[in-house]
Amino acid sequence: MALHENGDIFKATVTISLPSLVEAQNVFYWELRDENLGTWEDSWILDRIPGALDDFYTELLSRIANDVEIMDVNIDKVEWQTDKWVVVDTLGTVDLSLNGSNATDATPHGVAATLTCETDQPKSRGRKFIPGIAENDFTDSTASGALLTALTAALAVWLSDIGLSGVAVLVPGIVSVGLVGAGNFYEFTAGIVNSIAGYQRRRKPGVGS
């Protein structure tokens, strides 16, 4: 079992089951920051990150169709090596098993509610496409008030540091692969709830990220 320390970066990949046997994914990143320079076992990360994601998606369940399931999260530690981010340690997969509770049909698979988080680095931002939103929460692509309220609550969870113990925290942000700042982690400084539906691009049939 590897030990984790200040500056380590974790990637969390959430798998979401949509109608018609389609799966989508949401990817999140956190950086471990510990002024006391302690070491942390896998169990801490495997407890805290799924807990925060449970809180994030729970804020949205009333707006997600009831045939959509937030299935599980896989957590990896990543490092920048030469010219790309690579997985250097797989901590494990944790079951989430969160089901939407809205009885209305889900929107088409590509349609998603969208959150955007800003960083101090120009043009470096994180976006999260939330699939499976119930059709009655969009009118001509505009989100309902109830959906905007739920998204605002979820955004607050996403922007919040995850406490480990003492001063140690997991800070949310993004990893950079651009020409400027490649290999850096940028923490989020603010967030925006988008009132217009977004579109979650598919990399291959049946899978989105």
C-alpha positions in Angstrom: 0.0 0.0 0.0 1.5 3.3 -1.1 1.6 6.3 1.2 0.5 9.7 -0.1 1.9 13.1 0.8 1.8 16.8 0.2 1.5 17.7 -3.5 0.1 14.3 -4.6 -2.7 14.6 -7.2 -5.7 12.3 -7.3 -8.1 11.6 -10.2 -11.6 10.4 -9.5 -13.6 8.9 -12.4 -17.3 8.5 -11.7 -19.3 6.2 -13.9 -23.0 7.0 -14.5 -25.5 4.6 -16.0 -28.1 6.1 -18.4 -31.1 4.6 -20.1 -30.6 2.2 -23.0 -27.3 0.8 -21.5 -25.4 4.0 -22.1 -22.6 5.0 -19.7 -21.2 8.5 -19.1 -18.2 9.5 -16.9 -17.4 12.6 -14.8 -13.8 13.2 -13.9 -12.6 15.2 -10.9 -9.1 16.1 -9.6 -7.8 17.0 -6.1 -4.4 17.9 -4.8 -3.3 16.8 -1.3 -2.0 19.7 0.8 -0.5 19.1 4.2 1.6 21.8 5.9 2.8 19.2 8.4 4.2 17.1 5.6 2.6 13.9 6.9 1.8 10.7 5.0 -1.6 9.3 4.3 -2.7 5.8 3.6 -5.1 4.8 0.8 -8.0 4.4 3.3 -8.1 8.1 4.0 -8.4 9.0 0.3 -10.9 6.2 -0.4 -13.1 7.4 2.4 -12.9 11.2 1.8 -13.3 11.5 -1.9 -16.3 9.2 -2.3 -17.9 11.0 0.6 -17.5 14.3 -1.1 -18.8 12.9 -4.4 -21.8 11.4 -2.5 -22.6 14.9 -1.2 -22.1 16.4 -4.7 -24.5 14.1 -6.5 -27.0 13.9 -3.6 -27.7 17.6 -4.2 -28.7 16.7 -7.7 -30.7 13.5 -7.3 -34.1 15.2 -7.2 -33.4 16.6 -10.7 -32.0 13.4 -12.2 -34.3 10.9 -13.8 -35.1 7.8 -11.7 -33.7 5.4 -14.3 -30.2 7.0 -14.0 -27.7 5.7 -11.5 -24.4 7.2 -10.2 -22.7 3.8 -10.0 -19.2 4.1 -8.6 -15.9 6.0 -8.5 -12.4 4.8 -9.4 -9.6 6.7 -7.8 -6.0 7.0 -9.2 -2.9 8.9 -8.2 -1.5 10.7 -11.2 1.8 12.4 -12.0 3.2 14.5 -14.9 5.8 12.5 -16.7 7.7 14.2 -19.6 4.7 15.3 -21.7 1.6 13.7 -20.2 -0.3 12.8 -17.0 0.0 9.2 -16.1 -1.5 6.9 -13.5 1.1 5.9 -11.0 -1.1 4.2 -8.4 -4.6 2.9 -8.5 -6.2 3.2 -5.1 -9.4 1.4 -5.9 -13.1 1.6 -6.8 -15.8 2.6 -4.4 -19.5 1.9 -4.9 -21.8 5.0 -4.8 -25.1 3.5 -5.9 -27.0 6.8 -6.1 -30.3 6.8 -8.1 -32.1 9.8 -9.5 -35.6 10.3 -8.0 -37.3 12.4 -10.7 -40.1 10.3 -12.4 -39.9 12.3 -15.7 -37.9 10.8 -18.6 -34.2 11.7 -18.9 -33.1 14.2 -21.5 -31.3 12.8 -24.6 -28.0 11.3 -23.6 -25.8 14.2 -24.9 -27.8 16.9 -23.1 -26.4 17.9 -19.7 -26.5 20.4 -17.0 -23.2 22.3 -16.8 -21.0 23.7 -14.1 -17.8 25.7 -14.8 -15.0 26.4 -12.3 -12.4 29.1 -12.8 -8.7 29.2 -11.8 -6.1 31.9 -11.6 -4.6 30.7 -14.9 -6.1 32.3 -17.9 -8.2 30.0 -20.1 -7.7 27.2 -17.6 -11.0 26.1 -16.2 -12.9 22.9 -15.2 -16.3 22.0 -16.5 -18.7 19.3 -15.3 -21.4 18.0 -17.5 -24.2 16.3 -15.5 -26.1 13.9 -17.7 -29.5 12.2 -17.0 -31.3 15.4 -16.0 -35.1 15.0 -16.2 -36.8 16.6 -19.2 -39.1 18.7 -17.1 -36.1 20.7 -15.8 -35.3 22.2 -19.2 -37.6 24.5 -21.3 -36.1 25.4 -24.7 -32.7 24.5 -23.3 -33.1 26.8 -20.3 -32.8 25.2 -16.8 -35.6 25.4 -14.3 -35.3 27.3 -11.1 -35.3 24.0 -9.1 -32.4 22.7 -11.3 -30.4 25.9 -10.8 -30.9 25.7 -7.1 -29.6 22.1 -7.0 -26.7 22.9 -9.3 -25.7 25.8 -7.0 -25.7 23.5 -4.0 -23.6 20.9 -5.9 -21.2 23.6 -7.1 -20.6 24.6 -3.5 -19.6 21.1 -2.6 -17.3 20.8 -5.6 -15.5 24.0 -4.7 -15.0 23.0 -1.1 -11.7 21.5 0.2 -12.1 18.0 1.6 -10.7 17.7 5.1 -8.5 14.8 6.0 -7.3 15.5 9.5 -5.7 18.5 11.2 -4.5 21.0 8.5 -4.4 18.4 5.7 -6.9 18.9 2.9 -7.7 17.8 -0.6 -8.0 20.8 -2.8 -10.2 20.7 -5.9 -8.9 21.8 -9.3 -7.7 20.8 -12.7 -4.5 19.4 -14.2 -3.0 21.3 -17.1 -2.0 19.9 -20.5 -1.9 23.1 -22.4 1.1 24.8 -24.0 1.2 27.2 -21.0 1.4 25.6 -17.6 1.5 22.0 -18.8 2.1 19.6 -15.9 0.7 22.0 -13.3 -2.3 21.7 -10.9 -4.5 24.7 -10.7 -7.0 25.0 -7.8 -10.4 26.5 -8.4 -11.1 30.0 -7.3 -14.8 30.5 -8.3 -17.6 28.7 -10.1 -20.5 29.4 -12.4 -23.8 27.6 -12.8 -24.8 27.6 -16.5 -28.5 28.2 -17.1 -28.4 26.8 -20.6 -28.1 23.1 -21.3 -24.8 21.9 -22.5 -23.8 19.0 -24.6 -21.6 16.2 -23.3 -19.4 15.1 -26.2 -19.0 11.3 -26.7 -15.6 9.9 -27.4 -17.1 6.6 -28.6 -20.6 5.3 -28.9 -22.1 4.7 -25.5 -19.4 6.4 -23.5 -19.1 10.0 -22.5 -16.6 11.9 -20.3 
